[in-house]
Amino acid sequence: MASLMRDLNYLEEYGRGIDLVFSNMRRLGLPRPVFRNSANMFAVTLLSKRFSSLTERQLAVWQVVLNRSRLPAKSIAEQVAVSKPTVVSDLKKLVDLGLVVSVGAGPSVVYEIGSDL
């Protein structure tokens, strides 16, 4: 399919689009795109200025929640390879920004992607 599109002048170069996305996002002061790859799909999420104040670790925490909704802080901490208190602090910032919501209370609280993205 890609070679046909190139032959019809719909593509300039293979892979050049990703480089353009990275450079334009950087030029606009936006965070790097988030790439997700599964068995049947490849998705790219372009993040808004709301994400600009996040650290790389906080972006990683957000990505874990994005990929696997309704997780407790302990599971997120294991996937990001940091302590649970560190993840709880990161999750608080994500909740404050409306990027993640907490569901439940106490030890049974879980986190999912915010509905106002």
URTA-V850073 format. One record per residue. N is the residue number from 1. SS is DSSP state (H for helix, E for strand, L for the rest). Layout:
n: (N | N)
ss: (SS | SS)
//
This chain:
n: (1 | 2 | 3 | 4 | 5 | 6 | 7 | 8 | 9 | 10 | 11 | 12 | 13 | 14 | 15 | 16 | 17 | 18 | 19 | 20 | 21 | 22 | 23 | 24 | 25 | 26 | 27 | 28 | 29 | 30 | 31 | 32 | 33 | 34 | 35 | 36 | 37 | 38 | 39 | 40 | 41 | 42 | 43 | 44 | 45 | 46 | 47 | 48 | 49 | 50 | 51 | 52 | 53 | 54 | 55 | 56 | 57 | 58 | 59 | 60 | 61 | 62 | 63 | 64 | 65 | 66 | 67 | 68 | 69 | 70 | 71 | 72 | 73 | 74 | 75 | 76 | 77 | 78 | 79 | 80 | 81 | 82 | 83 | 84 | 85 | 86 | 87 | 88 | 89 | 90 | 91 | 92 | 93 | 94 | 95 | 96 | 97 | 98 | 99 | 100 | 101 | 102 | 103 | 104 | 105 | 106 | 107 | 108 | 109 | 110 | 111 | 112 | 113 | 114 | 115 | 116 | 117)
ss: (L | H | H | H | H | H | H | L | L | L | L | L | L | L | L | H | H | H | H | H | H | H | H | H | H | H | H | L | L | L | L | L | L | E | E | E | E | L | L | L | L | E | E | E | E | L | L | L | H | H | H | L | L | L | L | H | H | H | H | H | H | H | H | H | H | H | H | L | L | L | E | L | H | H | H | H | H | H | H | H | L | L | L | H | H | H | H | H | H | H | H | H | H | H | H | H | L | L | L | E | E | E | E | L | L | H | H | H | L | E | E | E | E | L | L | L | L)
//
